[in-house]
């Protein structure tokens, strides 16, 4: 991840629009040649001589930007040398002297960048050092540098620093394959770019932002293509064009437009900067070629073991394989990707449960105990004074105080019991899929011949299904925590009802029990546009459909929508022939941790999350108690035009 993370930012700060010189840095051409030599030797023998040559040439030519790049290269080389020496060490094992060397080079770069008025390199120094800490897993230091960077930008009223802060956060989340979290920072950075008059920002290109935004949408979707078109329209430099060509090559392969694919592929492979756009580009084209040019009956050989950290690229390979009829290969790629992330989930599972415990109980309980302790201390002092003044008044006050204290203690006790029950329930809920994952993984690890290929595929399917179940449980908890902290956001944009419904159905098809019919009945075949947060709408529909799948063992599950039931609103409904919900429980089921059947997998948070999201969107979710045809009918309503979001 470290190499990828470094590449994500390498060009964000360095490549500005070309000027009179014939290079992308707007440097004197002789200085640029010296810079390329120094850049090629970063972390290698001969770097100091090459970088000194760059400084001498910059002073000779009076090129202040080249002088600044001399200090950029010094910082990069210092970090590269230290990381090579620290390979295999964690943050606690690193000599503090190493950090002092890095900070010295950082301060030198910031001083020269301020002197010559190059804020882009001033803030680039933060990125390089943040990446140094990130790769050694010292995330507290990363967070401290981000805060310092944002404070510096605000104090000096530098929009560029604020803008780059958003870009840095977006790239950090992308490096971790968290495109959901990255999306809001990308959009914030784009909004600032489109409204600013800061010349340093405007000299940059928005192409990278639009390409990153495209990656937050499903592969091959219209949203991807719209954002790539915007990326092409905003190209300002060679690397922008190269980035767009790389993404379009993958889309052309997906669309089976071989001529267009070959043109963009050859263009990318002939460019020496392609590895700075994507470290996996050459392997990507190798695997795409294997799929596209496979002969009839030939199964392409794809090895994604070195690409599993690059989630988006691997998903492209799976999608392209499926389009060209290699469903088994696509499934195998997805299976290996799931196995990798299953391992990542298992590693972080314990720490997430600890965070969950703290988020759901300890903080609130600690605050209550601290408040009650402080209050009791103050009241004891008053008691002493009142006893001296009048015994009767003191006795009366003590009686009232003790009553309040007992009531408060009772509240704390109930809260603690609720927390304990929830943690016990979660331990059981998480252990169930985790045991299945471990058990089937052990079966798959047995020597060849123990099981048939069909049995192994079945075991792998169980592992993938239970991994998704575990992810769903943790997502419910994290969504609830985000609701409580106020960090849960609604991002409104154009959407289409039928497309959202079909996407939701596709996500839950594997959850339908044998013999149950799952289908969708649109109100009309004509498009039904709405302005809302399509991802949140799909989240609610998926949750309602998942509930229906859990509780429907036979019969059918129907999804539909209507714009005529409630003028100005779209009403989605999920109707099933399952166990149903008693009318007197119609509201109780929307309370947190409420489950009518303890033997059904889940956290008891799903319907609560649905209702809270719907309210944030200006809508509502409810159980239709007038439905009496067997099973249950849940209704979800949102405005056709989303209300304006307020802070």
QUIKA-V211955 format. One record per residue. N is the residue number from 1. RES is the residue in one small letter. PHI is phi as a letter, one per 40 degrees, with the letter a starting at -180 (none if undefined). D_LAST is the distance of its C-alpha to the last C-alpha in Angstrom with 2 decimals. Layout:
n=N res=RES phi=PHI d_last=D_LAST
n=N res=RES phi=PHI d_last=D_LAST
This chain:
n=1 res=x phi=none d_last=34.90
n=2 res=x phi=c d_last=35.56
n=3 res=x phi=c d_last=37.40
n=4 res=x phi=c d_last=34.88
n=5 res=x phi=c d_last=32.01
n=6 res=x phi=c d_last=34.05
n=7 res=x phi=c d_last=34.76
n=8 res=x phi=d d_last=31.12
n=9 res=x phi=b d_last=30.66
n=10 res=x phi=d d_last=34.15
n=11 res=x phi=c d_last=33.70
n=12 res=x phi=c d_last=30.05
n=13 res=x phi=b d_last=31.14
n=14 res=x phi=c d_last=34.78
n=15 res=x phi=c d_last=35.59
n=16 res=x phi=b d_last=34.89
n=17 res=x phi=c d_last=36.28
n=18 res=x phi=c d_last=40.03
n=19 res=x phi=b d_last=41.84
n=20 res=x phi=c d_last=45.53
n=21 res=x phi=c d_last=46.44
n=22 res=x phi=c d_last=47.09
n=23 res=x phi=a d_last=44.52
n=24 res=x phi=c d_last=40.79
n=25 res=x phi=c d_last=40.27
n=26 res=x phi=g d_last=41.66
n=27 res=x phi=b d_last=44.28
n=28 res=x phi=d d_last=47.95
n=29 res=x phi=c d_last=49.63
n=30 res=x phi=c d_last=51.91
n=31 res=x phi=c d_last=49.04
n=32 res=x phi=c d_last=47.19
n=33 res=x phi=c d_last=50.27
n=34 res=x phi=c d_last=50.33
n=35 res=x phi=c d_last=46.64
n=36 res=x phi=c d_last=47.23
n=37 res=x phi=c d_last=50.15
n=38 res=x phi=c d_last=48.15
n=39 res=x phi=c d_last=45.24
n=40 res=x phi=c d_last=47.78
n=41 res=x phi=b d_last=49.21
n=42 res=x phi=d d_last=46.08
n=43 res=x phi=g d_last=47.04
n=44 res=x phi=b d_last=50.61
n=45 res=x phi=c d_last=53.97
n=46 res=x phi=g d_last=54.45
n=47 res=x phi=c d_last=50.83
n=48 res=x phi=d d_last=51.68
n=49 res=x phi=c d_last=54.41
n=50 res=x phi=c d_last=52.28
n=51 res=x phi=c d_last=49.34
n=52 res=x phi=c d_last=51.79
n=53 res=x phi=c d_last=53.19
n=54 res=x phi=c d_last=49.74
n=55 res=x phi=c d_last=49.40
n=56 res=x phi=c d_last=52.90
n=57 res=x phi=c d_last=52.41
n=58 res=x phi=c d_last=49.08
n=59 res=x phi=c d_last=50.82
n=60 res=x phi=c d_last=53.75
n=61 res=x phi=c d_last=51.65
n=62 res=x phi=g d_last=49.24
n=63 res=x phi=c d_last=46.30
n=64 res=x phi=c d_last=43.46
n=65 res=x phi=c d_last=41.16
n=66 res=x phi=c d_last=43.97
n=67 res=x phi=c d_last=44.42
n=68 res=x phi=c d_last=40.75
n=69 res=x phi=c d_last=41.20
n=70 res=x phi=d d_last=44.14
n=71 res=x phi=c d_last=41.79
n=72 res=x phi=c d_last=39.34
n=73 res=x phi=c d_last=42.32
n=74 res=x phi=c d_last=43.45
n=75 res=x phi=c d_last=40.18
n=76 res=x phi=c d_last=40.18
n=77 res=x phi=c d_last=43.83
n=78 res=x phi=d d_last=43.37
n=79 res=x phi=c d_last=40.64
n=80 res=x phi=c d_last=42.76
n=81 res=x phi=c d_last=45.85
n=82 res=x phi=c d_last=44.15
n=83 res=x phi=c d_last=42.47
n=84 res=x phi=c d_last=45.91
n=85 res=x phi=c d_last=47.46
n=86 res=x phi=c d_last=44.73
n=87 res=x phi=d d_last=44.90
n=88 res=x phi=g d_last=44.75
n=89 res=x phi=c d_last=43.50
n=90 res=x phi=c d_last=40.30
n=91 res=x phi=d d_last=38.22
n=92 res=x phi=c d_last=40.24
n=93 res=x phi=c d_last=43.49
n=94 res=x phi=c d_last=42.65
n=95 res=x phi=c d_last=44.52
n=96 res=x phi=d d_last=42.27
n=97 res=x phi=c d_last=44.54
n=98 res=x phi=c d_last=43.13
n=99 res=x phi=c d_last=39.62
n=100 res=x phi=c d_last=41.08
n=101 res=x phi=c d_last=42.76
n=102 res=x phi=c d_last=39.54
n=103 res=x phi=c d_last=37.68
n=104 res=x phi=c d_last=40.64
n=105 res=x phi=c d_last=40.48
n=106 res=x phi=c d_last=36.70
n=107 res=x phi=c d_last=37.19
n=108 res=x phi=c d_last=40.01
n=109 res=x phi=c d_last=37.95
n=110 res=x phi=c d_last=35.06
n=111 res=x phi=c d_last=37.65
n=112 res=x phi=c d_last=39.35
n=113 res=x phi=c d_last=36.13
n=114 res=x phi=c d_last=35.09
n=115 res=x phi=c d_last=38.66
n=116 res=x phi=c d_last=38.79
n=117 res=x phi=g d_last=35.16
n=118 res=x phi=b d_last=34.14
n=119 res=x phi=c d_last=30.53
n=120 res=x phi=c d_last=30.47
n=121 res=x phi=c d_last=33.20
n=122 res=x phi=d d_last=31.74
n=123 res=x phi=c d_last=28.67
n=124 res=x phi=c d_last=30.97
n=125 res=x phi=c d_last=32.71
n=126 res=x phi=c d_last=29.62
n=127 res=x phi=c d_last=29.56
n=128 res=x phi=c d_last=33.27
n=129 res=x phi=c d_last=33.15
n=130 res=x phi=d d_last=30.06
n=131 res=x phi=c d_last=32.05
n=132 res=x phi=c d_last=35.07
n=133 res=x phi=c d_last=33.28
n=134 res=x phi=c d_last=31.61
n=135 res=x phi=c d_last=35.06
n=136 res=x phi=b d_last=36.45
n=137 res=x phi=g d_last=33.63
n=138 res=x phi=b d_last=32.53
n=139 res=x phi=c d_last=28.82
n=140 res=x phi=c d_last=28.15
n=141 res=x phi=c d_last=29.65
n=142 res=x phi=c d_last=27.57
n=143 res=x phi=c d_last=24.33
n=144 res=x phi=c d_last=25.79
n=145 res=x phi=c d_last=26.64
n=146 res=x phi=c d_last=23.20
n=147 res=x phi=c d_last=21.79
n=148 res=x phi=c d_last=24.70
n=149 res=x phi=c d_last=24.23
n=150 res=x phi=c d_last=20.57
n=151 res=x phi=c d_last=21.62
n=152 res=x phi=d d_last=24.59
n=153 res=x phi=c d_last=22.66
n=154 res=x phi=c d_last=20.27
n=155 res=x phi=c d_last=23.29
n=156 res=x phi=c d_last=25.36
n=157 res=x phi=f d_last=22.68
n=158 res=x phi=b d_last=23.64
n=159 res=x phi=d d_last=21.24
n=160 res=x phi=c d_last=23.75
n=161 res=x phi=c d_last=23.24
n=162 res=x phi=c d_last=19.45
n=163 res=x phi=c d_last=20.12
n=164 res=x phi=c d_last=22.84
n=165 res=x phi=c d_last=20.72
n=166 res=x phi=c d_last=18.56
n=167 res=x phi=c d_last=21.91
n=168 res=x phi=c d_last=23.46
n=169 res=x phi=c d_last=20.93
n=170 res=x phi=c d_last=21.27
n=171 res=x phi=c d_last=25.05
n=172 res=x phi=c d_last=25.17
n=173 res=x phi=c d_last=23.65
n=174 res=x phi=c d_last=25.93
n=175 res=x phi=c d_last=28.86
n=176 res=x phi=c d_last=28.17
n=177 res=x phi=g d_last=27.95
n=178 res=x phi=b d_last=24.35
n=179 res=x phi=c d_last=23.22
n=180 res=x phi=c d_last=20.29
n=181 res=x phi=c d_last=18.61
n=182 res=x phi=c d_last=19.91
n=183 res=x phi=d d_last=18.46
n=184 res=x phi=c d_last=14.80
n=185 res=x phi=c d_last=16.32
n=186 res=x phi=c d_last=18.83
n=187 res=x phi=c d_last=16.48
n=188 res=x phi=c d_last=14.45
n=189 res=x phi=c d_last=17.94
n=190 res=x phi=c d_last=19.11
n=191 res=x phi=d d_last=16.37
n=192 res=x phi=c d_last=17.31
n=193 res=x phi=c d_last=20.94
n=194 res=x phi=c d_last=20.83
n=195 res=x phi=b d_last=19.37
n=196 res=x phi=c d_last=21.15
n=197 res=x phi=b d_last=24.51
n=198 res=x phi=c d_last=25.37
n=199 res=x phi=c d_last=28.89
n=200 res=x phi=c d_last=28.88
n=201 res=x phi=c d_last=25.97
n=202 res=x phi=c d_last=27.57
n=203 res=x phi=c d_last=30.87
n=204 res=x phi=c d_last=29.38
n=205 res=x phi=b d_last=29.22
n=206 res=x phi=c d_last=26.35
n=207 res=x phi=d d_last=28.89
n=208 res=x phi=d d_last=28.16
n=209 res=x phi=c d_last=24.43
n=210 res=x phi=c d_last=25.38
n=211 res=x phi=c d_last=28.06
n=212 res=x phi=c d_last=25.77
n=213 res=x phi=c d_last=23.28
n=214 res=x phi=d d_last=26.38
n=215 res=x phi=c d_last=27.23
n=216 res=x phi=c d_last=24.09
n=217 res=x phi=b d_last=25.57
n=218 res=x phi=d d_last=28.78
n=219 res=x phi=d d_last=31.93
n=220 res=x phi=g d_last=33.55
n=221 res=x phi=c d_last=30.72
n=222 res=x phi=c d_last=30.01
n=223 res=x phi=c d_last=26.65
n=224 res=x phi=c d_last=28.69
n=225 res=x phi=c d_last=31.11
n=226 res=x phi=c d_last=28.61
n=227 res=x phi=c d_last=26.96
n=228 res=x phi=c d_last=30.45
n=229 res=x phi=c d_last=31.46
n=230 res=x phi=c d_last=28.57
n=231 res=x phi=c d_last=29.63
n=232 res=x phi=c d_last=33.19
n=233 res=x phi=c d_last=32.19
n=234 res=x phi=b d_last=30.53
n=235 res=x phi=c d_last=33.46
n=236 res=x phi=b d_last=34.60
n=237 res=x phi=a d_last=36.99
n=238 res=x phi=d d_last=39.44
n=239 res=x phi=c d_last=37.29
n=240 res=x phi=c d_last=34.64
n=241 res=x phi=c d_last=37.45
n=242 res=x phi=c d_last=38.73
n=243 res=x phi=c d_last=35.38
n=244 res=x phi=c d_last=35.10
n=245 res=x phi=c d_last=38.75
n=246 res=x phi=c d_last=38.31
n=247 res=x phi=c d_last=35.54
n=248 res=x phi=c d_last=37.47
n=249 res=x phi=c d_last=40.63
n=250 res=x phi=c d_last=39.10
n=251 res=x phi=c d_last=37.82
n=252 res=x phi=c d_last=41.29
n=253 res=x phi=c d_last=42.90
n=254 res=x phi=c d_last=40.63
n=255 res=x phi=c d_last=41.64
n=256 res=x phi=g d_last=45.32
n=257 res=x phi=c d_last=45.63
n=258 res=x phi=c d_last=48.13
n=259 res=x phi=c d_last=49.15
n=260 res=x phi=c d_last=45.61
n=261 res=x phi=c d_last=44.96
n=262 res=x phi=c d_last=48.14
n=263 res=x phi=c d_last=47.39
n=264 res=x phi=c d_last=43.95
n=265 res=x phi=c d_last=45.30
n=266 res=x phi=c d_last=48.26
n=267 res=x phi=c d_last=46.13
n=268 res=x phi=c d_last=43.85
n=269 res=x phi=c d_last=46.77
n=270 res=x phi=c d_last=48.66
n=271 res=x phi=c d_last=45.88
n=272 res=x phi=c d_last=46.10
n=273 res=x phi=c d_last=42.34
n=274 res=x phi=c d_last=41.51
n=275 res=x phi=c d_last=41.21
n=276 res=x phi=c d_last=38.41
n=277 res=x phi=c d_last=36.48
n=278 res=x phi=a d_last=37.30
n=279 res=x phi=c d_last=39.65
n=280 res=x phi=b d_last=40.65
n=281 res=x phi=d d_last=41.32
n=282 res=x phi=c d_last=45.10
n=283 res=x phi=c d_last=45.11
n=284 res=x phi=d d_last=42.73
n=285 res=x phi=c d_last=45.14
n=286 res=x phi=c d_last=48.07
n=287 res=x phi=c d_last=46.69
n=288 res=x phi=c d_last=45.59
n=289 res=x phi=d d_last=49.12
n=290 res=x phi=c d_last=50.65
n=291 res=x phi=c d_last=48.86
n=292 res=x phi=c d_last=49.31
n=293 res=x phi=b d_last=52.99
n=294 res=x phi=c d_last=54.03
n=295 res=x phi=c d_last=57.38
n=296 res=x phi=d d_last=57.95
n=297 res=x phi=g d_last=58.29
n=298 res=x phi=c d_last=56.99
n=299 res=x phi=c d_last=54.07
n=300 res=x phi=c d_last=51.97
n=301 res=x phi=c d_last=51.78
n=302 res=x phi=b d_last=48.22
n=303 res=x phi=b d_last=47.45
n=304 res=x phi=c d_last=43.72
n=305 res=x phi=d d_last=44.39
n=306 res=x phi=c d_last=43.40
n=307 res=x phi=b d_last=40.27
n=308 res=x phi=c d_last=38.55
n=309 res=x phi=c d_last=35.78
n=310 res=x phi=c d_last=34.96
n=311 res=x phi=d d_last=33.35
n=312 res=x phi=c d_last=32.56
n=313 res=x phi=c d_last=36.11
n=314 res=x phi=c d_last=37.80
n=315 res=x phi=c d_last=35.92
n=316 res=x phi=c d_last=37.19
n=317 res=x phi=c d_last=40.70
n=318 res=x phi=c d_last=40.43
n=319 res=x phi=c d_last=39.13
n=320 res=x phi=c d_last=41.86
n=321 res=x phi=d d_last=44.50
n=322 res=x phi=c d_last=43.55
n=323 res=x phi=c d_last=43.68
n=324 res=x phi=c d_last=47.18
n=325 res=x phi=g d_last=48.41
n=326 res=x phi=c d_last=48.36
n=327 res=x phi=c d_last=46.51
n=328 res=x phi=c d_last=48.23
n=329 res=x phi=c d_last=47.16
n=330 res=x phi=d d_last=43.54
n=331 res=x phi=c d_last=43.61
n=332 res=x phi=c d_last=45.25
n=333 res=x phi=c d_last=42.64
n=334 res=x phi=c d_last=39.79
n=335 res=x phi=c d_last=41.84
n=336 res=x phi=c d_last=42.33
n=337 res=x phi=c d_last=38.68
n=338 res=x phi=c d_last=37.84
n=339 res=x phi=c d_last=40.48
n=340 res=x phi=c d_last=38.97
n=341 res=x phi=c d_last=35.46
n=342 res=x phi=c d_last=37.10
n=343 res=x phi=c d_last=38.59
n=344 res=x phi=c d_last=35.31
n=345 res=x phi=c d_last=33.74
n=346 res=x phi=c d_last=36.78
n=347 res=x phi=c d_last=36.55
n=348 res=x phi=c d_last=32.96
n=349 res=x phi=d d_last=33.30
n=350 res=x phi=c d_last=34.46
n=351 res=x phi=c d_last=31.74
n=352 res=x phi=c d_last=29.06
n=353 res=x phi=c d_last=30.73
n=354 res=x phi=c d_last=30.71
n=355 res=x phi=c d_last=26.97
n=356 res=x phi=c d_last=26.61
n=357 res=x phi=d d_last=28.78
n=358 res=x phi=c d_last=26.80
n=359 res=x phi=c d_last=23.38
n=360 res=x phi=c d_last=24.67
n=361 res=x phi=b d_last=26.97
n=362 res=x phi=c d_last=28.09
n=363 res=x phi=c d_last=25.04
n=364 res=x phi=c d_last=24.58
n=365 res=x phi=c d_last=28.36
n=366 res=x phi=c d_last=28.80
n=367 res=x phi=c d_last=26.29
n=368 res=x phi=c d_last=28.10
n=369 res=x phi=c d_last=31.48
n=370 res=x phi=c d_last=30.62
n=371 res=x phi=c d_last=29.39
n=372 res=x phi=c d_last=32.49
n=373 res=x phi=c d_last=34.81
n=374 res=x phi=c d_last=33.61
n=375 res=x phi=c d_last=33.90
n=376 res=x phi=c d_last=37.36
n=377 res=x phi=c d_last=38.58
n=378 res=x phi=c d_last=37.67
n=379 res=x phi=c d_last=39.33
n=380 res=x phi=c d_last=42.45
n=381 res=x phi=c d_last=42.95
n=382 res=x phi=c d_last=42.67
n=383 res=x phi=c d_last=45.15
n=384 res=x phi=d d_last=47.75
n=385 res=x phi=c d_last=47.57
n=386 res=x phi=c d_last=47.71
n=387 res=x phi=c d_last=50.68
n=388 res=x phi=c d_last=52.53
n=389 res=x phi=c d_last=51.80
n=390 res=x phi=a d_last=52.46
n=391 res=x phi=c d_last=53.13
n=392 res=x phi=c d_last=52.24
n=393 res=x phi=c d_last=48.78
n=394 res=x phi=c d_last=48.13
n=395 res=x phi=c d_last=49.31
n=396 res=x phi=c d_last=47.15
n=397 res=x phi=c d_last=44.06
n=398 res=x phi=c d_last=44.88
n=399 res=x phi=c d_last=45.22
n=400 res=x phi=c d_last=41.78
n=401 res=x phi=c d_last=40.21
n=402 res=x phi=c d_last=41.89
n=403 res=x phi=c d_last=40.68
n=404 res=x phi=c d_last=37.03
n=405 res=x phi=c d_last=37.56
n=406 res=x phi=c d_last=39.17
n=407 res=x phi=c d_last=36.29
n=408 res=x phi=c d_last=33.76
n=409 res=x phi=c d_last=36.01
n=410 res=x phi=c d_last=36.25
n=411 res=x phi=c d_last=32.48
n=412 res=x phi=c d_last=32.43
n=413 res=x phi=c d_last=35.40
n=414 res=x phi=c d_last=33.82
n=415 res=x phi=c d_last=30.63
n=416 res=x phi=c d_last=32.94
n=417 res=x phi=c d_last=35.03
n=418 res=x phi=c d_last=32.07
n=419 res=x phi=c d_last=30.95
n=420 res=x phi=c d_last=34.59
n=421 res=x phi=c d_last=35.02
n=422 res=x phi=c d_last=31.93
n=423 res=x phi=c d_last=33.07
n=424 res=x phi=c d_last=36.56
n=425 res=x phi=c d_last=35.33
n=426 res=x phi=c d_last=33.22
n=427 res=x phi=d d_last=36.27
n=428 res=x phi=c d_last=38.31
n=429 res=x phi=c d_last=35.81
n=430 res=x phi=c d_last=35.39
n=431 res=x phi=c d_last=39.11
n=432 res=x phi=d d_last=40.21
n=433 res=x phi=c d_last=38.95
n=434 res=x phi=c d_last=39.58
n=435 res=x phi=c d_last=43.20
n=436 res=x phi=c d_last=43.65
n=437 res=x phi=c d_last=42.38
n=438 res=x phi=c d_last=44.71
n=439 res=x phi=c d_last=47.63
n=440 res=x phi=c d_last=47.63
n=441 res=x phi=c d_last=47.03
n=442 res=x phi=c d_last=50.16
n=443 res=x phi=c d_last=52.11
n=444 res=x phi=c d_last=51.17
n=445 res=x phi=c d_last=52.36
n=446 res=x phi=c d_last=55.87
n=447 res=x phi=d d_last=58.69
n=448 res=x phi=d d_last=59.20
n=449 res=x phi=g d_last=61.26
n=450 res=x phi=c d_last=59.71
n=451 res=x phi=b d_last=57.70
n=452 res=x phi=c d_last=57.87
n=453 res=x phi=c d_last=55.37
n=454 res=x phi=c d_last=54.15
n=455 res=x phi=c d_last=53.59
n=456 res=x phi=c d_last=51.71
n=457 res=x phi=c d_last=49.43
n=458 res=x phi=c d_last=48.84
n=459 res=x phi=c d_last=48.02
n=460 res=x phi=c d_last=45.58
n=461 res=x phi=c d_last=43.87
n=462 res=x phi=c d_last=43.55
n=463 res=x phi=c d_last=41.98
n=464 res=x phi=c d_last=39.40
n=465 res=x phi=c d_last=38.58
n=466 res=x phi=c d_last=38.21
n=467 res=x phi=c d_last=36.09
n=468 res=x phi=c d_last=33.64
n=469 res=x phi=c d_last=33.80
n=470 res=x phi=c d_last=33.07
n=471 res=x phi=c d_last=30.09
n=472 res=x phi=c d_last=28.77
n=473 res=x phi=c d_last=29.21
n=474 res=x phi=c d_last=27.36
n=475 res=x phi=c d_last=24.50
n=476 res=x phi=d d_last=24.13
n=477 res=x phi=c d_last=23.94
n=478 res=x phi=c d_last=21.50
n=479 res=x phi=c d_last=19.16
n=480 res=x phi=c d_last=19.45
n=481 res=x phi=c d_last=18.81
n=482 res=x phi=c d_last=15.63
n=483 res=x phi=d d_last=14.46
n=484 res=x phi=c d_last=15.49
n=485 res=x phi=c d_last=13.93
n=486 res=x phi=g d_last=10.39
n=487 res=x phi=c d_last=11.17
n=488 res=x phi=c d_last=11.90
n=489 res=x phi=b d_last=10.28
n=490 res=x phi=b d_last=11.22
n=491 res=x phi=b d_last=12.65
n=492 res=x phi=c d_last=14.21
n=493 res=x phi=a d_last=17.58
n=494 res=x phi=c d_last=21.01
n=495 res=x phi=a d_last=22.92
n=496 res=x phi=b d_last=26.24
n=497 res=x phi=d d_last=27.06
n=498 res=x phi=c d_last=30.52
n=499 res=x phi=c d_last=29.56
n=500 res=x phi=c d_last=26.85
n=501 res=x phi=c d_last=29.43
n=502 res=x phi=c d_last=32.15
n=503 res=x phi=c d_last=30.05
n=504 res=x phi=c d_last=29.31
n=505 res=x phi=d d_last=33.03
n=506 res=x phi=c d_last=34.07
n=507 res=x phi=c d_last=32.06
n=508 res=x phi=b d_last=33.81
n=509 res=x phi=d d_last=37.32
n=510 res=x phi=c d_last=38.71
n=511 res=x phi=c d_last=37.66
n=512 res=x phi=c d_last=39.76
n=513 res=x phi=c d_last=42.81
n=514 res=x phi=d d_last=46.26
n=515 res=x phi=g d_last=47.45
n=516 res=x phi=c d_last=44.07
n=517 res=x phi=c d_last=43.11
n=518 res=x phi=b d_last=39.51
n=519 res=x phi=a d_last=38.80
n=520 res=x phi=b d_last=36.36
n=521 res=x phi=b d_last=37.11
n=522 res=x phi=c d_last=34.90
n=523 res=x phi=c d_last=35.00
n=524 res=x phi=a d_last=36.34
n=525 res=x phi=c d_last=37.23
n=526 res=x phi=c d_last=35.34
n=527 res=x phi=d d_last=31.92
n=528 res=x phi=b d_last=28.95
n=529 res=x phi=c d_last=25.92
n=530 res=x phi=a d_last=22.36
n=531 res=x phi=b d_last=18.90
n=532 res=x phi=a d_last=17.04
n=533 res=x phi=b d_last=16.63
n=534 res=x phi=d d_last=20.40
n=535 res=x phi=c d_last=20.36
n=536 res=x phi=c d_last=18.55
n=537 res=x phi=c d_last=20.96
n=538 res=x phi=c d_last=23.83
n=539 res=x phi=d d_last=22.74
n=540 res=x phi=c d_last=22.96
n=541 res=x phi=c d_last=26.21
n=542 res=x phi=c d_last=27.71
n=543 res=x phi=c d_last=27.05
n=544 res=x phi=c d_last=28.66
n=545 res=x phi=c d_last=31.52
n=546 res=x phi=c d_last=32.08
n=547 res=x phi=d d_last=32.45
n=548 res=x phi=c d_last=34.90
n=549 res=x phi=c d_last=36.85
n=550 res=x phi=c d_last=37.21
n=551 res=x phi=b d_last=38.62
n=552 res=x phi=b d_last=40.71
n=553 res=x phi=c d_last=44.13
n=554 res=x phi=a d_last=45.77
n=555 res=x phi=h d_last=45.15
n=556 res=x phi=a d_last=42.10
n=557 res=x phi=b d_last=38.31
n=558 res=x phi=b d_last=36.97
n=559 res=x phi=b d_last=33.59
n=560 res=x phi=a d_last=32.98
n=561 res=x phi=a d_last=30.45
n=562 res=x phi=a d_last=30.78
n=563 res=x phi=b d_last=29.15
n=564 res=x phi=b d_last=31.62
n=565 res=x phi=c d_last=31.09
n=566 res=x phi=a d_last=27.89
n=567 res=x phi=d d_last=27.43
n=568 res=x phi=g d_last=24.16
n=569 res=x phi=b d_last=23.56
n=570 res=x phi=b d_last=25.10
n=571 res=x phi=b d_last=26.75
n=572 res=x phi=c d_last=27.73
n=573 res=x phi=b d_last=30.36
n=574 res=x phi=b d_last=32.19
n=575 res=x phi=b d_last=35.64
n=576 res=x phi=b d_last=38.12
n=577 res=x phi=b d_last=41.59
n=578 res=x phi=c d_last=40.85
n=579 res=x phi=c d_last=41.23
n=580 res=x phi=g d_last=38.80
n=581 res=x phi=b d_last=36.77
n=582 res=x phi=d d_last=38.34
n=583 res=x phi=d d_last=36.81
n=584 res=x phi=c d_last=36.37
n=585 res=x phi=b d_last=34.14
n=586 res=x phi=c d_last=31.82
n=587 res=x phi=c d_last=28.87
n=588 res=x phi=c d_last=30.02
n=589 res=x phi=c d_last=29.65
n=590 res=x phi=c d_last=25.85
n=591 res=x phi=c d_last=25.83
n=592 res=x phi=c d_last=25.40
n=593 res=x phi=g d_last=28.67
n=594 res=x phi=c d_last=30.59
n=595 res=x phi=b d_last=33.41
n=596 res=x phi=c d_last=36.23
n=597 res=x phi=b d_last=38.46
n=598 res=x phi=c d_last=38.58
n=599 res=x phi=c d_last=40.81
n=600 res=x phi=b d_last=38.19
n=601 res=x phi=c d_last=36.19
n=602 res=x phi=i d_last=32.50
n=603 res=x phi=c d_last=30.01
n=604 res=x phi=g d_last=29.28
n=605 res=x phi=b d_last=25.56
n=606 res=x phi=d d_last=25.46
n=607 res=x phi=c d_last=25.11
n=608 res=x phi=c d_last=22.59
n=609 res=x phi=c d_last=20.35
n=610 res=x phi=d d_last=21.04
n=611 res=x phi=c d_last=20.02
n=612 res=x phi=c d_last=16.67
n=613 res=x phi=c d_last=15.85
n=614 res=x phi=d d_last=17.21
n=615 res=x phi=c d_last=15.08
n=616 res=x phi=c d_last=11.83
n=617 res=x phi=c d_last=13.62
n=618 res=x phi=g d_last=14.58
n=619 res=x phi=b d_last=18.05
n=620 res=x phi=a d_last=20.38
n=621 res=x phi=b d_last=23.26
n=622 res=x phi=a d_last=26.51
n=623 res=x phi=c d_last=30.20
n=624 res=x phi=c d_last=32.52
n=625 res=x phi=c d_last=35.07
n=626 res=x phi=c d_last=37.21
n=627 res=x phi=c d_last=38.14
n=628 res=x phi=b d_last=41.66
n=629 res=x phi=c d_last=43.22
n=630 res=x phi=g d_last=42.94
n=631 res=x phi=g d_last=40.08
n=632 res=x phi=a d_last=36.45
n=633 res=x phi=b d_last=34.01
n=634 res=x phi=b d_last=30.24
n=635 res=x phi=b d_last=27.99
n=636 res=x phi=b d_last=24.52
n=637 res=x phi=b d_last=22.94
n=638 res=x phi=b d_last=20.02
n=639 res=x phi=c d_last=19.46
n=640 res=x phi=c d_last=21.41
n=641 res=x phi=b d_last=18.63
n=642 res=x phi=c d_last=15.18
n=643 res=x phi=c d_last=12.68
n=644 res=x phi=c d_last=9.99
n=645 res=x phi=c d_last=6.78
n=646 res=x phi=b d_last=3.79
n=647 res=x phi=c d_last=0.00
